[in-house]
Amino acid sequence: MKKTYLKRMVFILAALVMAACSGPAEKQKDIYPDKSITYSIPFEPGGQSDVEARRQQPYLEKSLGQKIIIQYKPGGGGAVGWSELANKKPDGYFLAGINIPHIILQPLANDDTGYKTEEIIPVAIFQATPIALAVSKDSEITTLEDFVKKAKEAPGQITISGSGHHTGHHMAFLQLQNMAGIEMQYVPFDGAGPSMQAFLGGNTEAILANSSDLLKYKEEMTILAIGTEEPFDPMPDIPTFKEAGYDMTASIDRGIAVPPGTDPDIISILEKAFLDILEEPDVIEQMYDEGFEPKTMGHKESLEYIEKKTEEYKETLQ
């Protein structure tokens, strides 16, 4: 009897030791998530990243079973928020929206951004806003061919507004300038909204803008070309740059990322939660109605895409 009791005690102690040795990390992974998750937007409220995060919020809360807290961390064209992300604990409870090409171009152009592209670990890319070139409705320019012709006749005279330096709009400007063999003036503004207001106010002759913004104001402008591979569903009559003879695409891609060192199992859980939203009834239709292009890139595909775009932008910057 005594031996049996001792054997039981040894077994219980061994089980307790094994449970302790399994560590809090494994326990946390098994039950992830078990508390609220912060979803950081590295821009001001009201922008495209915020619009999509608000759409995703109820779906994420349902699928993950936890509260999703949206915070804003603007500054440096997103760099402040991405620097915070790169230095956060990799436990799956802090996520940040990402923009491409911003997370590629900022570190390439400046060593003091506070983060490196490889420290931003993408979970998924779920949306894009193609970039298009437009002029005012009363302009004598009605086609991209007219635009290029005028730019050649008056080098450096055409002004184009865009959102920031080393952004998708800035890259589209450089690409078009190089491919068409023209010289123009790029006028950067602190955000897509201010850029659009400056253009509508007559402060610049043209604008490189996001499809979602152009859709709102399409009656007040002539859109000359858009940076998609194929005609864009919400604006099917607008020619692509490729159709107009320029082998270029241009867009702002948006997704979600976690800090470096995050467990692959946690990344998989988040990847599924975000991509499943695009299978919800009416979500795709809503996105198109608002001028967004749905994307369904998972973790691995997003990594490959960022690597590919990094090489492309290195060449453009050179």
SULDAUR-V366616 format. One record per backbone hydrogen bond with DSSP energy under -1.0 kcal/mol. NH is the residue of the N-H (numbers start at 0). CO is the residue of the C=O. Records with the same first field share a line. If there is no record, write none. Layout:
NH = CO ; CO
//
This chain:
4 = 0
5 = 1
6 = 2
7 = 3
8 = 4
9 = 5
10 = 6
11 = 7
12 = 8
13 = 9
14 = 10
15 = 11
16 = 12
17 = 13
18 = 14
19 = 15
20 = 16
21 = 17
22 = 19
26 = 22
27 = 23
28 = 24
29 = 25
30 = 26
36 = 66
37 = 92
38 = 68
39 = 94
40 = 70
46 = 43
50 = 46
51 = 47
52 = 48
53 = 49
54 = 50
55 = 51
56 = 52
59 = 55
60 = 56
61 = 57
62 = 58
63 = 59
64 = 60
68 = 36
70 = 38
72 = 40
77 = 74
78 = 75
79 = 74
81 = 77
82 = 78
83 = 79
84 = 80
85 = 81
87 = 84
90 = 88
94 = 37
95 = 256
96 = 39
97 = 254
99 = 252
102 = 98
103 = 100
104 = 100
105 = 101
107 = 103
108 = 104
109 = 105
118 = 115
119 = 116
120 = 257
122 = 255
123 = 255
124 = 296
125 = 253
126 = 253
127 = 292
128 = 251
130 = 249
131 = 208
132 = 224
133 = 206
134 = 221
136 = 219
138 = 135
146 = 142
147 = 143
148 = 144
149 = 145
150 = 146
151 = 147
152 = 148
153 = 149
155 = 182
156 = 153
159 = 184
160 = 205
161 = 186
163 = 188
170 = 166
171 = 167
172 = 168
173 = 169
174 = 170
175 = 171
176 = 172
177 = 173
178 = 174
179 = 175
181 = 176
184 = 157
186 = 159
188 = 161
190 = 188
194 = 190
195 = 191
196 = 192
197 = 193
198 = 194
199 = 195
200 = 196
201 = 198
202 = 197
205 = 158
206 = 133
207 = 160
208 = 131
210 = 129
213 = 209
214 = 210
216 = 212
219 = 216
221 = 134
223 = 132
224 = 132
225 = 238
226 = 130
234 = 231
237 = 234
240 = 225
243 = 239
244 = 241
245 = 240
247 = 245
249 = 226
251 = 128
252 = 99
253 = 126
254 = 97
255 = 123
256 = 95
257 = 120
261 = 258
266 = 262
267 = 263
268 = 264
269 = 265
270 = 266
271 = 267
272 = 268
273 = 269
274 = 270
275 = 271
278 = 275
279 = 276
282 = 279
285 = 281
286 = 282
287 = 283
288 = 284
289 = 285
290 = 287
291 = 286
292 = 127
294 = 125
296 = 124
301 = 297
302 = 298
303 = 299
304 = 300
305 = 301
306 = 302
307 = 303
308 = 304
309 = 305
310 = 306
311 = 307
312 = 308
313 = 309
314 = 310
315 = 311
316 = 312
317 = 313
//
